[in-house]
């Protein structure tokens, strides 16, 4: 599996104000097979959201009720859902980036949530893009949500070709971006900021004949969460986790690991790549629980007792034969020194077709190349403060390990295939945390800012 790469050169001082966001036609990973409404073979309508009400003329609920629609927002502010919102029509683009400042926030109360799901009438749900929205489980500063904020659930049918991009989601009591069902596939979740949630993301394939498969989780930030980033259970095939940041995770609230790979009885074993991510635990967390393998979700613990792994710690990426786990490739991640379950069962990544590969950086660059870009295009002051703090802390973590040119604790491992090459003299150790790489960021912007087609 090759990775598209970028080189690093000239360091200059920049602010952390996010750069112009990608157009809603510019994605990577398995979900990039779709352009949402633009993929409709016989055209689409542009539908304008003109009301922040829950229901009625001009609302988001009315807009998603039909297929083949590019949904734009003429208003900004908060939509408070008064009931569950199902997205079950196909060839949809929900373009939150079209809204004026300060963007669109969807407030989810009680057990209300948003689900991309099929129906008996319309059949499978497919070719759906959701971008640049804020999903909030708080109301007046109090956590009120009791369900999933946004999930993908195929049930006994099919959901495929889905992109969730540049979404800020926070304070769910259940889940954010759960991906479940018998036949759910070709999904991208990218450049999202996911915050302040205990049990976050479940990826679970219920079936034997069909799997949750071809899923890209790339360039996201999970911040101040507890566990399930994600939890991988059951029949999950070709999950590609690349260049994510897991910041101040804490499994002390009864959690069983930040990233969890869990076998289920009578289900095929999972196949997963975990490459070039940065795991930074909270001060009260369990640093040895960054990545955890096991054969029972109720008794998941690091070490060989439930995964058949090595009896003594090994270097990240070491290939272990005859374990209880499926096809795992783990390499290039920055992990706490206490982590144990970071071995592989493959000596090469689980195969990802070239058209589904994603731009990949060395994990030591994620504070520059991922953190400033995540979330909706209109970050709040508190979100900006979090990202600024995060960048500084991650740089400090690199320096404590021996500098941005190379971690000194043995937990980074060799860079995963195709990661970014860093020329001599271009490291960031010892530099202020807002010093970024201008030429690399310019290349990122150029690759992400391809012009969208006219939408009418």
ZAMARGU-4260 file (C-alpha; in steps of 0.2 Angstrom, whole numbers, plus 5000, padded with zeros to 4 digits):
<rodrens>
0) 5000/5000/5000 | 5008/5016/4995 | 5004/5033/5003 | 5005/5050/4994 | 5018/5060/5003
5) 5023/5078/5006 | 5040/5085/5010 | 5044/5098/5023 | 5055/5114/5021 | 5055/5132/5026
10) 5049/5136/5044 | 5039/5152/5046 | 5028/5160/5060 | 5009/5158/5057 | 4994/5160/5068
15) 4983/5145/5072 | 4968/5152/5063 | 4962/5138/5052 | 4966/5140/5033 | 4952/5140/5020
20) 4943/5123/5021 | 4942/5110/5008 | 4928/5111/4995 | 4914/5098/4998 | 4920/5088/4983
25) 4938/5086/4989 | 4940/5070/5000 | 4951/5055/5002 | 4949/5038/5008 | 4936/5025/5004
30) 4921/5037/5005 | 4929/5048/4992 | 4921/5037/4979 | 4906/5049/4980 | 4904/5067/4978
35) 4887/5067/4986 | 4874/5076/4975 | 4887/5078/4961 | 4887/5059/4959 | 4869/5058/4954
40) 4868/5051/4937 | 4854/5062/4932 | 4857/5079/4940 | 4852/5086/4957 | 4843/5101/4965
45) 4850/5115/4975 | 4840/5117/4991 | 4842/5132/5003 | 4840/5130/5021 | 4832/5147/5026
50) 4825/5143/5044 | 4833/5137/5060 | 4817/5129/5066 | 4816/5110/5068 | 4803/5107/5055
55) 4793/5115/5042 | 4797/5125/5026 | 4815/5130/5023 | 4822/5119/5037 | 4836/5106/5037
60) 4823/5092/5040 | 4813/5097/5025 | 4829/5098/5015 | 4835/5080/5018 | 4818/5073/5014
65) 4821/5071/4996 | 4836/5063/4986 | 4848/5071/4974 | 4850/5088/4983 | 4864/5099/4987
70) 4859/5108/5003 | 4866/5125/5007 | 4863/5136/5021 | 4857/5154/5019 | 4856/5156/5038
75) 4868/5154/5053 | 4865/5149/5071 | 4858/5135/5081 | 4845/5121/5075 | 4838/5112/5090
80) 4831/5095/5086 | 4815/5091/5093 | 4815/5073/5087 | 4827/5061/5078 | 4833/5066/5061
85) 4835/5052/5049 | 4845/5054/5033 | 4839/5040/5022 | 4839/5048/5004 | 4854/5046/4992
90) 4864/5058/4982 | 4864/5071/4996 | 4877/5085/5000 | 4874/5094/5016 | 4886/5109/5014
95) 4888/5117/5031 | 4902/5127/5023 | 4890/5137/5013 | 4883/5146/5029 | 4888/5163/5034
100) 4897/5166/5050 | 4896/5159/5064 | 4891/5143/5054 | 4877/5130/5059 | 4876/5121/5075
105) 4864/5107/5078 | 4859/5105/5096 | 4854/5087/5101 | 4843/5085/5116 | 4836/5070/5126
110) 4840/5054/5116 | 4838/5063/5099 | 4851/5060/5086 | 4855/5060/5068 | 4857/5043/5059
115) 4862/5039/5041 | 4851/5024/5038 | 4841/5014/5024 | 4822/5012/5024 | 4811/4999/5018
120) 4803/5011/5006 | 4819/5020/4998 | 4831/5005/5001 | 4850/5008/5004 | 4856/5025/5008
125) 4871/5030/4998 | 4882/5044/4991 | 4880/5056/5006 | 4892/5070/5011 | 4890/5080/5027
130) 4903/5093/5030 | 4906/5109/5041 | 4893/5107/5054 | 4894/5108/5073 | 4885/5094/5083
135) 4882/5099/5101 | 4875/5088/5115 | 4875/5103/5127 | 4861/5115/5130 | 4865/5130/5140
140) 4881/5122/5146 | 4872/5107/5153 | 4874/5090/5144 | 4857/5085/5139 | 4860/5072/5125
145) 4856/5054/5129 | 4860/5046/5112 | 4871/5046/5097 | 4875/5063/5089 | 4878/5056/5072
150) 4879/5038/5067 | 4879/5027/5052 | 4868/5012/5054 | 4864/4999/5039 | 4853/4988/5050
155) 4849/4973/5039 | 4851/4983/5023 | 4865/4993/5016 | 4873/5010/5018 | 4888/5015/5007
160) 4898/5029/5000 | 4898/5041/5014 | 4909/5056/5019 | 4909/5065/5036 | 4921/5079/5035
165) 4926/5094/5045 | 4913/5091/5058 | 4915/5097/5076 | 4905/5085/5088 | 4905/5086/5107
170) 4897/5080/5123 | 4887/5064/5118 | 4882/5052/5132 | 4882/5038/5119 | 4892/5039/5103
175) 4899/5050/5089 | 4901/5043/5072 | 4896/5025/5076 | 4897/5014/5061 | 4886/4998/5062
180) 4876/4986/5053 | 4876/4971/5042 | 4882/4979/5026 | 4890/4996/5028 | 4905/5001/5017
185) 4916/5014/5009 | 4916/5027/5023 | 4927/5042/5026 | 4928/5052/5042 | 4941/5065/5040
190) 4947/5081/5048 | 4934/5081/5062 | 4936/5087/5080 | 4927/5075/5092 | 4927/5081/5110
195) 4922/5078/5128 | 4913/5061/5126 | 4915/5045/5136 | 4911/5031/5124 | 4914/5039/5107
200) 4915/5028/5091 | 4910/5010/5088 | 4914/5001/5072 | 4905/4985/5072 | 4900/4973/5058
205) 4885/4962/5064 | 4885/4950/5049 | 4895/4935/5044 | 4891/4936/5025 | 4893/4955/5025
210) 4905/4966/5035 | 4908/4984/5040 | 4922/4986/5028 | 4932/4999/5018 | 4932/5013/5031
215) 4945/5027/5032 | 4947/5037/5048 | 4960/5050/5044 | 4967/5067/5050 | 4954/5068/5065
220) 4956/5074/5083 | 4948/5065/5097 | 4951/5077/5112 | 4946/5074/5131 | 4937/5058/5128
225) 4938/5042/5138 | 4937/5027/5126 | 4931/5019/5110 | 4942/5029/5098 | 4936/5018/5090
230) 4930/5001/5097 | 4932/4989/5083 | 4920/4974/5085 | 4914/4959/5075 | 4916/4958/5056
235) 4926/4973/5052 | 4937/4972/5036 | 4949/4985/5030 | 4948/4999/5043 | 4962/5011/5039
240) 4967/5023/5053 | 4979/5036/5048 | 4986/5052/5055 | 4973/5054/5069 | 4977/5063/5086
245) 4970/5056/5102 | 4973/5069/5115 | 4971/5068/5134 | 4961/5052/5133 | 4956/5045/5149
250) 4950/5027/5152 | 4948/5029/5171 | 4929/5030/5170 | 4927/5012/5168 | 4934/5012/5150
255) 4943/4998/5142 | 4956/5007/5130 | 4957/5022/5119 | 4958/5011/5103 | 4951/4994/5105
260) 4951/4979/5093 | 4939/4966/5100 | 4935/4949/5093 | 4917/4942/5094 | 4912/4924/5094
265) 4907/4916/5077 | 4912/4932/5068 | 4927/4934/5056 | 4942/4943/5064 | 4945/4961/5060
270) 4958/4968/5048 | 4965/4985/5053 | 4979/4997/5049 | 4984/5009/5063 | 4998/5020/5056
275) 5006/5036/5060 | 4994/5042/5074 | 4998/5052/5090 | 4992/5046/5107 | 4994/5058/5121
280) 4985/5052/5138 | 4978/5063/5151 | 4987/5064/5168 | 4975/5053/5176 | 4972/5041/5162
285) 4980/5023/5159 | 4994/5026/5147 | 4996/5008/5144 | 4978/5007/5137 | 4981/5017/5121
290) 4979/5003/5109 | 4971/4987/5117 | 4968/4970/5109 | 4956/4956/5116 | 4944/4943/5113
295) 4931/4949/5126 | 4924/4967/5127 | 4920/4964/5145 | 4937/4958/5150 | 4948/4969/5139
300) 4965/4971/5146 | 4982/4975/5139 | 4994/4960/5137 | 4993/4942/5131 | 4979/4936/5143
305) 4965/4938/5130 | 4974/4941/5113 | 4987/4927/5112 | 5001/4940/5110 | 5019/4940/5117
310) 5022/4937/5135 | 5035/4951/5135 | 5034/4969/5127 | 5040/4970/5110 | 5044/4984/5098
315) 5029/4992/5089 | 5025/4983/5073 | 5034/4967/5078 | 5025/4953/5069 | 5017/4940/5080
320) 5011/4924/5072 | 4998/4912/5079 | 4989/4925/5090 | 4971/4926/5093 | 4969/4942/5083
325) 4965/4945/5065 | 4975/4955/5052 | 4983/4970/5061 | 4996/4982/5054 | 5002/4994/5068
330) 5017/5005/5064 | 5023/5023/5065 | 5012/5028/5080 | 5018/5039/5094 | 5012/5030/5110
335) 5015/5031/5128 | 5030/5020/5134 | 5018/5010/5145 | 5008/5003/5130 | 5009/4985/5126
340) 4997/4980/5112 | 5005/4988/5097 | 5012/4972/5088 | 5006/4967/5071 | 5001/4951/5064
345) 5006/4956/5046 | 5022/4963/5039 | 5013/4974/5027 | 4998/4985/5028 | 4981/4978/5025
350) 4979/4982/5006 | 4970/4998/5002 | 4967/5002/4983 | 4977/5017/4977 | 4962/5027/4974
355) 4957/5025/4992 | 4974/5030/5000 | 4976/5046/5010 | 4990/5059/5011 | 5001/5053/5026
360) 5013/5062/5037 | 5025/5056/5050 | 5016/5056/5067 | 5028/5069/5073 | 5020/5082/5061
365) 5002/5080/5066 | 5003/5096/5078 | 5006/5106/5062 | 4998/5096/5048 | 4982/5090/5056
370) 4978/5100/5072 | 4975/5117/5064 | 4964/5110/5051 | 4951/5100/5060 | 4933/5104/5064
375) 4920/5116/5056 | 4926/5132/5047 | 4920/5143/5061 | 4928/5137/5077 | 4923/5145/5093
380) 4935/5154/5105 | 4936/5138/5116 | 4939/5127/5102 | 4953/5138/5095 | 4960/5138/5113
385) 4960/5119/5114 | 4969/5117/5097 | 4982/5130/5102 | 4985/5121/5119 | 4985/5104/5110
390) 4998/5109/5097 | 5009/5115/5112 | 5007/5100/5122 | 5011/5088/5107 | 5027/5098/5103
395) 5031/5096/5122 | 5028/5077/5120 | 5040/5076/5105 | 5053/5086/5114 | 5052/5075/5130
400) 5055/5060/5118 | 5070/5067/5111 | 5064/5080/5099 | 5054/5081/5083 | 5067/5073/5073
405) 5065/5056/5083 | 5056/5049/5098 | 5068/5043/5111 | 5057/5031/5120 | 5056/5017/5107
410) 5037/5019/5105 | 5036/5028/5089 | 5043/5014/5078 | 5048/5015/5060 | 5038/5027/5050
415) 5024/5018/5041 | 5025/5015/5023 | 5025/5032/5013 | 5025/5044/5028 | 5032/5061/5026
420) 5051/5063/5024 | 5058/5077/5035 | 5074/5085/5028 | 5088/5089/5040 | 5086/5105/5049
425) 5067/5106/5047 | 5062/5098/5064 | 5051/5109/5076 | 5060/5104/5092 | 5064/5120/5102
430) 5053/5131/5091 | 5038/5141/5097 | 5022/5130/5094 | 5015/5142/5081 | 5029/5140/5069
435) 5023/5130/5055 | 5030/5124/5038 | 5024/5135/5025 | 5029/5125/5009 | 5021/5109/5016
440) 5005/5118/5021 | 5004/5127/5004 | 5005/5110/4996 | 4991/5103/5007 | 4980/5118/5003
445) 4983/5116/4985 | 4978/5098/4985 | 4963/5101/4996 | 4956/5117/4987 | 4951/5110/4970
450) 4937/5121/4964 | 4919/5114/4967 | 4908/5112/4952 | 4894/5126/4951 | 4879/5121/4961
455) 4867/5134/4955
</rodrens>
